[in-house]
Structures are given as structure tokens and as C-alpha cells.
Amino acid sequence: MEMKSILLFLVLVQGILNIVMGEPLYADIFRCKKDSGDFLPKSTYETNLLDAVKIASEAAKTSTYFYSKGGWLVAAESFCAAYLKHVDCVSCVNSTFPLLLKNCQNKKHALAWRSKCMVEYGLNINLSNHDHWFVAHETSANKTKDIQGLENTMKALVDKLLKEALKKKENIGRYAYGTMPYGSRQTLFMVMQCSYPLIEEDCKKCLLRVYGEMKPCCSGAIAAATLTPGCYMSYMLVKGYDINKHGSNKSLVNIIEGAWVNKSV
């Protein structure tokens, strides 16, 4: 499938997730790291922090991931979802940094998942050490009746997509998306992505950790997402689509478009 079709597919998937969840999948989530300490206004730390944020915001214009240091040890980074149009990535990053600074006033380390991008700043940002102080879950209140069946299907799809994500690295990081039949006339959709800096081994550890975190929080939910600084994973169940009958990606997009227009899944 061409990149344009892939982006359309993923944007439409995101649209259905918004409907199923009854709210944007990635609601505004701001976290201030409590043990990071505070910095004083007009201090060297604040100056370095603002420099790092400015550089990261400017760099979003040319890259969906960027890491910067504003002198000393203060760093800032931004990370956009793979399916996001670049202009929307820039908009998300540039609007989120100021909100994070406001919500976590004078905190040395903070992170936000807002809309479809992640921004973070702090003394030391090391995505590969798996010290995920930030883990956020979004889950639908609606549950499937066949919880074990959903868990079995999820495991099979996770195993499949994990292999795909790890074997390729785009300029947006390692990612994969796909579907698997569930029940008689339902389809499980899933998207997973690692932040650009993560090497294959670290990406695998991150995604497996996210999958492990997802099971106790979201068991049986018809749609859910788990977000961390290094990676995320989201899924949804869609009724009325028989993947064996329709088969083609074009038919799949038509089904998704119909669900989006009719506001019913």
C-alpha cells in the first residue's frame, strides 16, 4: 500500500476510535514528575529549559521526532503518531509545550500526551532505560462478552505486528498496524509505534511492556490505548466488517468511511 493510503487508513482508524471511545483517544494528559524537584524562576535551569523547548518546537517543522539540549543538562523532545499529517504534528507539538510548562509550573521534569503527539522535558531523558514513570491508559467502558476470545485474538495480532514493527524503521520510528478477524463479523484493528531513537531490542521491550500493562487495565474493552514516553499501542473492535469477505484494503477503507459518516460502529 502506498504511504498516502497508509496515512488515510490510519487517520480513519483514529476517527473510529474517537467514536468508540466517546472522546478523543488521546485526551490531554499532563504529568509532572514529582521527584524531579523544582527550578527557580529566571534561573539558569529555566533559561536552558526554554532554549531546549524552542529548539524542539522549531525542529518539529522538519521532523516528527526531535531531541534537543538547551545548554547544561536540560533536554526536550517531541514525538508524533505515525499516521499524523506533518502540519498537524507541528501544530500539536508547538501548542503542547507551552501548555505543559503551564500545567507543570517550575517542575524540572514533565511529559504530556495531547491530541496525537508527545512532548517531554527534563534533566535526563533516556527512553531506552525503560524507567517509564509515565504510563497512561485510555479505555472504553464497553466490554465484549467473549473476553478470552478477544485476548487470544489480541495476542495473535500483537505477535504479528511486533515482527513487522521491528523489521523496519521509518523516519517516524518503528511502527506497524493491521487487522485480524474476531468472532463472526467483527475485526480487531491495532496500531503500535516506538519513538525514533529506540533500537530494535529496546523497541521490542517497550512494546511488550505496554502490552503487559494493557491486559490488567483494559481486559475485555472494545477499544483501548496504553501510552508511554517510548512507545504506544492502541486497538479497537469494529462490527460489520468481514475481512474474509471484503478482503481488499479499498473495501476496508470504504467500511471505515461509512462508520465515520454514520457515527455508528
C-alpha positions as CSV (number, residue, x, y, z in Angstrom):
1,M,0.0,0.0,0.0
2,E,1.3,3.5,-0.9
3,M,2.2,5.9,2.0
4,K,-0.8,8.1,1.1
5,S,-3.1,5.2,1.5
6,I,-1.5,4.1,4.7
7,L,-1.9,7.6,6.2
8,L,-5.6,7.7,5.1
9,F,-6.2,4.3,6.6
10,L,-4.7,5.2,10.0
11,V,-6.4,8.6,10.1
12,L,-9.7,6.9,9.5
13,V,-8.9,4.2,12.1
14,Q,-8.3,7.0,14.6
15,G,-11.7,8.5,13.7
16,I,-13.5,5.3,14.6
17,L,-11.5,5.1,17.8
18,N,-12.7,8.6,18.7
19,I,-16.3,7.4,18.1
20,V,-16.0,4.2,20.0
21,M,-14.3,5.8,23.0
22,G,-16.8,8.7,23.1
23,E,-13.9,11.1,23.3
24,P,-10.5,11.6,21.6
25,L,-8.4,8.5,22.1
26,Y,-5.5,10.5,23.4
27,A,-7.2,13.0,25.7
28,D,-5.0,15.7,27.2
29,I,-2.7,14.0,29.7
30,F,-0.2,16.1,31.6
31,R,2.2,14.6,34.2
32,C,4.7,16.4,36.4
33,K,7.4,14.1,37.7
34,K,7.0,14.6,41.4
35,D,10.6,13.6,42.5
36,S,12.3,15.8,39.8
37,G,12.4,18.9,42.0
38,D,11.6,22.5,41.2
39,F,13.5,25.2,39.5
40,L,13.6,28.9,40.4
41,P,12.1,31.5,38.0
42,K,14.8,33.2,35.9
43,S,17.3,30.6,36.9
44,T,19.9,29.1,34.6
45,Y,17.8,25.9,34.5
46,E,14.8,27.9,33.3
47,T,16.8,29.6,30.6
48,N,18.3,26.2,29.4
49,L,14.8,24.6,29.5
50,L,13.2,27.3,27.4
51,D,16.1,27.1,24.9
52,A,15.6,23.3,24.6
53,V,11.9,23.7,24.1
54,K,12.3,26.4,21.5
55,I,14.8,24.2,19.5
56,A,12.5,21.2,19.7
57,S,9.5,23.2,18.6
58,E,11.3,24.6,15.6
59,A,12.7,21.2,14.7
60,A,9.1,19.8,14.5
61,K,8.8,21.6,11.2
62,T,11.2,19.2,9.6
63,S,11.0,16.0,11.7
64,T,8.3,14.0,13.5
65,Y,10.8,13.3,16.3
66,F,13.3,15.6,17.8
67,Y,15.6,15.7,20.9
68,S,17.4,18.8,22.0
69,K,19.6,20.1,24.8
70,G,19.4,23.7,25.9
71,G,22.9,24.0,27.4
72,W,23.7,22.4,30.7
73,L,21.7,19.1,31.0
74,V,18.2,20.2,30.3
75,A,16.6,18.3,27.3
76,A,13.4,18.4,25.4
77,E,11.8,16.1,22.9
78,S,8.8,15.7,20.7
79,F,7.2,12.6,19.2
80,C,4.2,12.4,16.8
81,A,2.0,9.5,15.9
82,A,2.9,7.8,12.6
83,Y,-0.4,8.5,10.9
84,L,-0.4,12.2,11.7
85,K,0.0,14.7,8.8
86,H,3.2,16.7,9.2
87,V,1.4,20.0,9.5
88,D,-0.8,18.6,12.3
89,C,2.4,17.2,14.0
90,V,3.9,20.7,14.0
91,S,0.7,22.2,15.4
92,C,0.4,19.6,18.1
93,V,4.0,20.0,19.3
94,N,4.0,23.8,19.2
95,S,0.8,24.1,21.2
96,T,1.6,21.4,23.7
97,F,5.0,22.6,25.0
98,P,3.5,25.9,26.4
99,L,0.6,24.0,28.0
100,L,3.0,21.6,29.6
101,L,5.1,24.4,31.0
102,K,1.9,26.0,32.4
103,N,0.5,22.8,33.9
104,C,3.8,21.7,35.5
105,Q,5.0,25.2,36.5
106,N,8.6,25.2,37.8
107,K,8.9,21.4,37.7
108,K,12.2,20.1,36.3
109,H,10.7,17.1,34.5
110,A,7.3,16.8,32.8
111,L,5.6,15.0,30.0
112,A,2.3,15.4,28.0
113,W,0.4,13.1,25.6
114,R,-2.0,15.5,24.0
115,S,-4.1,15.0,20.9
116,K,-1.7,12.8,18.9
117,C,1.8,13.9,20.0
118,M,4.0,13.5,23.0
119,V,6.4,16.2,24.4
120,E,8.7,15.9,27.3
121,Y,11.4,17.9,29.0
122,G,13.8,17.2,31.9
123,L,17.3,16.7,33.2
124,N,17.9,13.3,31.7
125,I,15.7,11.8,29.1
126,N,16.7,8.2,28.3
127,L,13.9,6.3,26.5
128,S,16.0,3.1,26.4
129,N,16.3,2.5,30.2
130,H,12.6,1.5,30.4
131,D,12.1,3.6,33.5
132,H,8.6,4.5,32.5
133,W,7.4,6.8,35.2
134,F,4.7,7.9,32.8
135,V,2.2,5.2,31.8
136,A,-1.3,6.3,30.7
137,H,-4.3,4.2,29.8
138,E,-7.4,5.1,27.8
139,T,-10.1,2.5,27.7
140,S,-13.7,2.2,26.5
141,A,-16.3,1.4,29.2
142,N,-18.0,-1.0,26.7
143,K,-16.9,-4.6,27.1
144,T,-17.1,-7.6,24.8
145,K,-18.9,-10.7,26.0
146,D,-16.1,-13.0,24.9
147,I,-13.2,-11.6,26.9
148,Q,-11.0,-14.7,26.4
149,G,-11.6,-14.7,22.7
150,L,-10.6,-11.1,22.4
151,E,-7.4,-11.7,24.5
152,N,-6.5,-14.6,22.2
153,T,-7.0,-12.5,19.1
154,M,-5.0,-9.6,20.6
155,K,-2.1,-11.9,21.4
156,A,-2.0,-13.3,17.8
157,L,-2.2,-9.8,16.3
158,V,0.4,-8.4,18.7
159,D,2.8,-11.2,17.8
160,K,2.2,-10.5,14.1
161,L,2.6,-6.7,14.2
162,L,5.5,-6.8,16.6
163,K,7.5,-8.7,14.0
164,E,6.5,-6.1,11.3
165,A,7.4,-3.1,13.5
166,L,10.8,-4.4,14.4
167,K,12.0,-5.2,10.9
168,K,11.5,-1.7,9.6
169,K,12.5,1.7,10.8
170,E,11.0,4.8,9.1
171,N,11.8,8.4,9.9
172,I,8.8,8.3,12.3
173,G,10.3,5.3,14.2
174,R,9.3,1.7,14.2
175,Y,5.6,1.1,13.7
176,A,3.0,-1.3,12.4
177,Y,-0.7,-1.5,12.0
178,G,-3.1,-4.3,11.0
179,T,-6.3,-6.2,11.4
180,M,-7.5,-9.7,12.5
181,P,-10.9,-11.3,12.3
182,Y,-12.7,-11.6,15.7
183,G,-15.9,-13.6,16.0
184,S,-18.3,-13.9,13.1
185,R,-18.5,-10.3,11.8
186,Q,-16.0,-8.2,13.8
187,T,-12.5,-7.1,13.1
188,L,-9.8,-6.2,15.6
189,F,-7.7,-3.2,14.5
190,M,-4.4,-2.4,16.1
191,V,-1.6,0.2,15.8
192,M,1.8,0.2,17.6
193,Q,4.7,2.6,17.4
194,C,8.1,3.2,19.0
195,S,9.8,6.5,19.3
196,Y,12.5,7.1,16.7
197,P,15.6,6.7,19.0
198,L,14.7,3.2,20.2
199,I,16.8,0.4,18.6
200,E,15.1,-2.9,17.7
201,E,15.8,-4.6,21.1
202,D,14.6,-1.6,23.1
203,C,11.5,-1.1,20.9
204,K,10.6,-4.7,21.5
205,K,10.9,-4.4,25.3
206,C,8.9,-1.2,25.3
207,L,6.0,-2.7,23.2
208,L,5.9,-5.9,25.2
209,R,5.8,-3.8,28.4
210,V,2.9,-1.8,27.0
211,Y,1.1,-4.9,26.0
212,G,1.6,-6.3,29.5
213,E,0.3,-3.1,31.0
214,M,-2.7,-3.1,28.8
215,K,-4.0,-6.5,29.8
216,P,-4.8,-5.8,33.5
217,C,-6.2,-2.3,32.8
218,C,-8.3,-2.9,29.7
219,S,-9.3,-6.5,29.7
220,G,-12.4,-7.0,27.5
221,A,-12.7,-3.4,26.5
222,I,-13.7,-2.9,22.9
223,A,-11.2,-0.1,22.4
224,A,-8.1,0.9,24.4
225,A,-4.7,2.6,24.3
226,T,-1.6,2.5,26.5
227,L,0.9,5.3,26.2
228,T,4.5,5.6,27.5
229,P,7.4,8.0,26.6
230,G,9.0,5.4,24.3
231,C,6.1,3.7,22.6
232,Y,2.3,3.2,22.5
233,M,-0.2,0.6,21.4
234,S,-3.9,1.1,20.6
235,Y,-6.7,-1.2,19.4
236,M,-10.4,-1.3,18.7
237,L,-13.1,-3.8,17.7
238,V,-15.3,-2.8,14.7
239,K,-18.6,-4.6,13.9
240,G,-20.0,-5.2,10.4
241,Y,-16.7,-5.9,8.6
242,D,-15.9,-9.5,7.4
243,I,-12.3,-9.4,6.4
244,N,-12.5,-12.7,4.7
245,K,-15.5,-11.5,2.6
246,H,-14.3,-8.0,1.7
247,G,-10.6,-8.7,1.6
248,S,-9.1,-5.7,-0.1
249,N,-7.7,-2.6,1.6
250,K,-10.1,-0.4,-0.6
251,S,-13.1,-2.2,0.8
252,L,-11.7,-1.8,4.3
253,V,-11.3,2.0,3.8
254,N,-14.9,2.2,2.5
255,I,-16.2,0.4,5.6
256,I,-14.3,2.7,7.9
257,E,-15.5,5.8,6.0
258,G,-19.1,4.6,6.3
259,A,-18.7,4.2,10.0
260,W,-17.2,7.7,10.3
261,V,-20.1,9.3,8.3
262,N,-22.9,7.4,10.0
263,K,-21.3,7.8,13.5
264,S,-22.1,4.2,14.4
265,V,-19.8,1.3,15.0
